[in-house]
Amino acid sequence: MQYRFTQTILHSPEINKLTSIRKKQIKQLEEIKEKQIENALSHFSCQADVQPLKAIAYCNRESLSESTAENYSFRYIDIGSVDEKEGITHYEEMEFKNAPSRARRIVHKNDIIISTVRTYLKAITRITDDKDVIVSTGFAVLSPHGVDSKYLEYYFKSKRFCDEVIRESIGIAYPAIDTSKLMRIKILVPKYEEQLAITAQVHKNEILINQTISLLKKKIKQLQELKSTLISDVVTGKIDVRNIPVPAYEHVDDLTADDGEGNDEETGIPGEED
């Protein structure tokens, strides 16, 4: 009896369905966040200037020389240290004498680093803390001039830009783009005031979306904890199930492949009550 009840809870369609709906909502929000810059640019594309990247940013201006002091200590960022959503996730402390040969690029505040290998993974971020920071030569270090650096960061993460990079990349498993080709990619450059307006709106929306995603992840965790608690209570005998009939629930694993028909009551994310 306990085993059958445990299996019923484990495959409970109510808990699984709610979990799947929450996961689908998170996916939808991530897609909305990704399309923000595209939607904003669509309003300005007619009147915006189109310029090659080399006209609005310098590339790889400074590097450590081989004569750098062996005991020079710095914080190193490699491609694996940059996440699409989180930005720089960690630094590796090291001295020049122990550093890999690719630890050479010098960065400054508001520079933007772009991975030139598998750029579609979006290891792209803006430098906000440049104290003794060195990045891998796998990055192109771009120093904007006459353009808002936050606007460029959002633009570089857009599908519009990444598609252009992919078209110019060479290779199958690890497609890479040469910096000379990168710097020839055409960039939409609205007026400076419009750049600021775009970044302000995108940033505001990102905060709201991230807050909602965090709430949904919390609810998923609560659902999983509820399932685990119920199973534990049944197995340990805290809940007496001897006289409770076991319902013939249909097994439900995941509804994320479903387009959500019949789930309209679950899609009102901003006003959803706990």
N, C-alpha and C positions, 0 to 999 in steps of 0.2 A: 504493500500500500504506500509506504513512504517513498519507495523508488518511483512508482507511477506518478505520485503527486510531484516529486522533484522534477521528473521529466515534463510534466504539465507546466510547471512554473518556468523551467528552462526554455521551453518553446512557446511561452505564453504569447498569443497573437497581439494582445493589448500592449504589452511592454515592448515587444519587437516592432510593432507597427509605429508606436510613438518614437522609438529610437530611430527607426528608418526615416520618419518624417523630419526629425530634427537634423539628421545627417544631410538630407536632401536640401533643407533650408540653408544649412551652412554652405553647401556647394553653390546654391543659387546666389547667396550673398557674395561669395568669393568671385563669382562670374560678374556680378554687378560692379564690384570694386575694380576688377580688371578693366571693365569697359568704360570706367569713368572718364579717363583722359581722352578716349576715343570720342565719347559723346561731347565732351567739352570742346575738343578740337574741331568737331564738325560744324560748330557755330562760327568758327573763325577762319575756316579753311579758305573761304573765298577772298577775304581781305588780308590774310596773313602772307608775309614774305616767305619765299622758299629759298633757303640758302644751304650750301654744302656745310657739313659739320666743321670743316677746317676754317670756315669764315667766322665762326662764333665760339670756337674753343681751341686752345693749344693742346697738343698731345705729347705726353711723356717728356715733360720739360726738364726733369732732374732725375739723376740716378746716382747711387753710391759708386764711387770709383774703387778700383782695386787697391788704391793706396789708403783706403779708410782704416783708421786705427783698429787694431784687432780687438781691443777691449770696448769698442763702441757698442753700447747696449741699446736695443730697440724692441719695439713690439711689432711682430710680423703678422701680416694678413695674407693667407693664401686663398685660392679660389674656394676651397672647402669651408672657409671661415665666413663666407657671405651667403646669406639665405634670402630668397626672394621676398619673404614676408617680414623677417626679423632684422634684415640688414646684417651688420657685423655681429656675429654670435660669440666670437672669442678671439683673443690675441695669443700669440706664442712669444714669450719673452726669450730673447737670445742675444748673444754677442756676435759681432761680425765674423770672428774667427771660426765660429761653429755654424754659421749660417749657410743655407743652401745657395748655390750660385744664382738661383732665380730670385733671391731676396735682394732686390736692387732698387725698385722704384720708390722715389721720395714723393710724398703727398702733402698737400696743404689743405687747410679748412676750406670747405665748399668745392673741392675737387670732386669729380665723380669717377669712380672706377667701374670699368666694364670688362667682364671676362671675355676674352677674344676666342675662347674655346667653348663650344656648346653654349653659345650666348642665349639660346632659347630657354635655358634653365634659370636665366635672369639673376645671375650672381652680379648684381648691379646695385651700387649704393653711393650715397653722398658722404663725404668725410666731414664729420662734425668735431672730431677730436684728433688733431694732427701731431700731438706731442710725441716725438720719437717714434713715429709710425712709418714702417716700410712695407710695401706690398709686392706681391709676386709680379714677375715680368709677364705672367699670363694675363695680367690686367692691362688695359689701355687706361692711362690716367689722363682724364680730360679736365682742363682748367677753363671754365667758361669766361668769356669777356663780352660785355654788352648784353648778356642774356641772364635771366634769373636762374640760379643753379638748381633750385627746387623744381622749377618748371622743366628743366632739362632732365632731371632725375626721373620725373614722372613720364616724360616723353620717351626716354630710353627704355622704360619698362612697358611701354605700350606695344600692342600687337603690330601696329603700323611700323614701328622701328625694328622690332625683332624679325618681322617678315623680311624686311630689307636686308638685314644682316645675314639671315639664312640664305637668301638668294646669292649673296656675295661670298659665302663661306665655301671652303674646299674640304673634302673629306667625308667619310660615311659614318664611322663609329664616333670620331671626335672632330666634327666639322669646326674649322677655325677660319677666322677672317684676318687678313693682313691689315695692319693699321692704315696703310695708304688707301685701301679700299674703304675702310671704315670712315675715314675722314672725308671721303667724297660723297657719302650718303646725304641725300637732301633732307633738310629739317624744316618743319613748319615753324615759323617764328612770328607770332602775333606781336602787336605793340607791347611795350614793357608793362604798361598798366594792365593790359589784358592777361599777360603772363601771371602777374601777381593775383589777379582775380581768379584765374583758373586754379592756381595752386592752393589758394585759400579755400575755394569751394571743394576741391578734391580732398584736401586735408580734413576739412570739417566732416564731409561724408564718410571718410575713412574711419574717423573716430567713432561715429555712430554705428557704422557697420561692424567694426571690431568689437564694440561693446555688446552688440547683439549676438555676434558669433560666440563671444565668451559666455554669455548667458545660455545660449543653446548647448554649448559644450558642458556647462555646469549641469544642465538638465539631463543630458545624456549620462553623465557620471552618476547623477542621483538615481536614474532608472536602473543602471547596472548595479548600483549598491543595493537598491530595493530588491532586485532579483536575487542577488547573492545572500542578502539577509533572510529572505523568505526560504530559500533552499536550505540555509544553515539551520534555521529554526525548525524546519520540517525534519531534517536529518537528525538533529539532536533531541527531538521530541518536545521542544518548547511549544510547538503547535501540534495539538492532537488532531490527526486527520483520519482517525479510525472510522468515524461515522460520517465523514464528509464524502459525498459522491464525487468521483473524478469526472469532470466534463470532457466530452469528446471534442476537444479543440483541434482545429486544423493547424498543422505545422506551418509556421511562418518564419522564414529566415531573414529575408531582406526585401524591402519594397522600394529600394532606391532606383531600381530599373524601371519601376512603374512611373508614369508621368504624373502621378499624383491625383488621378481622377477620384473624386469622392473625398479629397483631403482639404477642401476649401476652407474648412473651419480652422485649419492649422497653419494657414499661410499668412495670417495677419501679424507678422513678426514684430513691428514696432510697438503695437499696443497689446501684445500678448501678456496675459496675467499669469502670475506664478501659481 
